[in-house]
């Protein structure tokens, strides 16, 4: 049975993952990605457009399905090699969270 996950990252970081066909969480740590399995659905929530900004974006910015394979290291520059998982990202626009809050149930 598939699980559904919400990850949190700035929209700019999510865009990099969408363009590259991968997800990355928790500053590139592998452990959270090992809990995510092929076929699981992932949704990214972005509190801001750019890390550290307080622009109030507060939107879901990506949705996709985790592909087969294990977490692997990617290269981001300056010696940073975070763990990633491959994702088939769906075509979707941003969805502000505020109108959805009364319909969501987090467990």
C-alpha positions as CSV (number, residue, x, y, z in Angstrom):
1,X,0.0,0.0,0.0
2,X,1.3,3.4,-0.9
3,X,1.9,6.1,1.6
4,X,1.5,9.9,1.2
5,X,4.2,12.3,2.4
6,X,4.5,16.0,2.8
7,X,8.0,17.5,2.6
8,X,8.8,21.1,3.3
9,X,11.2,23.3,1.3
10,X,11.4,26.7,-0.3
11,X,9.7,26.9,-3.8
12,X,13.2,27.6,-5.3
13,X,14.6,24.4,-3.9
14,X,11.5,22.4,-5.0
15,X,11.9,23.8,-8.5
16,X,15.5,22.4,-8.7
17,X,14.2,19.0,-7.7
18,X,11.3,19.1,-10.2
19,X,13.6,20.1,-13.0
20,X,16.0,17.3,-12.1
21,X,13.4,14.6,-11.4
22,X,14.3,14.1,-7.7
23,X,13.4,15.0,-4.2
24,X,15.7,15.9,-1.4
25,X,14.8,16.5,2.3
26,X,16.2,17.4,5.7
27,X,19.3,19.1,4.3
28,X,20.2,16.1,2.3
29,X,20.0,13.4,5.0
30,X,19.5,9.8,3.8
31,X,17.4,8.5,6.7
32,X,14.1,10.2,5.8
33,X,14.4,9.1,2.2
34,X,14.8,5.5,3.3
35,X,11.3,5.7,4.8
36,X,9.9,6.8,1.4
37,X,9.2,3.8,-0.9
38,X,8.7,3.4,-4.6
39,X,5.0,4.2,-5.5
40,X,4.6,6.5,-2.5
41,X,3.2,10.0,-3.3
42,X,5.1,13.1,-2.3
43,X,3.7,16.6,-1.9
44,X,6.0,19.6,-1.3
45,X,4.8,22.5,0.9
46,X,6.7,25.7,0.5
47,X,6.3,28.3,3.2
48,X,8.4,30.8,1.1
49,X,9.7,31.3,-2.4
50,X,13.3,31.4,-1.3
51,X,14.9,29.9,1.8
52,X,15.0,32.4,4.7
53,X,12.5,34.8,3.1
54,X,9.2,35.6,4.8
55,X,7.1,36.3,1.7
56,X,4.1,34.3,2.9
57,X,4.0,31.9,-0.1
58,X,2.5,29.1,2.0
59,X,1.6,26.9,-0.9
60,X,1.9,23.3,-2.2
61,X,4.4,23.5,-5.0
62,X,4.9,20.0,-6.3
63,X,3.2,16.6,-6.3
64,X,4.7,13.3,-7.6
65,X,5.3,9.6,-7.3
66,X,8.5,8.1,-6.0
67,X,10.3,6.0,-8.6
68,X,12.0,2.6,-8.2
69,X,15.5,2.8,-6.7
70,X,17.2,3.7,-3.5
71,X,18.4,7.0,-2.2
72,X,21.6,8.2,-3.9
73,X,24.0,11.1,-3.6
74,X,23.7,14.1,-5.9
75,X,26.1,17.0,-6.3
76,X,25.0,20.5,-5.6
77,X,28.4,22.3,-5.7
78,X,31.0,23.3,-3.1
79,X,31.4,19.7,-2.0
80,X,27.7,19.3,-1.0
81,X,26.5,15.8,-1.9
82,X,23.0,15.4,-0.5
83,X,20.9,12.2,-0.7
84,X,18.1,12.2,-3.2
85,X,15.3,9.9,-4.5
86,X,14.0,10.0,-8.0
87,X,10.4,11.2,-8.5
88,X,8.0,11.4,-11.4
89,X,6.6,14.9,-10.9
90,X,3.0,15.6,-12.1
91,X,2.2,18.7,-14.0
92,X,0.6,20.9,-11.4
93,X,0.5,24.5,-10.4
94,X,1.0,26.0,-7.0
95,X,-2.0,25.6,-4.5
96,X,-2.2,28.0,-1.6
97,X,-2.7,26.1,1.6
98,X,-5.0,28.5,3.4
99,X,-8.2,27.7,1.5
100,X,-7.5,24.0,2.1
101,X,-6.8,24.0,5.8
102,X,-10.3,23.1,6.9
103,X,-10.3,20.1,4.5
104,X,-7.0,18.6,5.4
105,X,-6.4,16.0,8.1
106,X,-2.8,15.3,9.2
107,X,-2.0,12.1,11.0
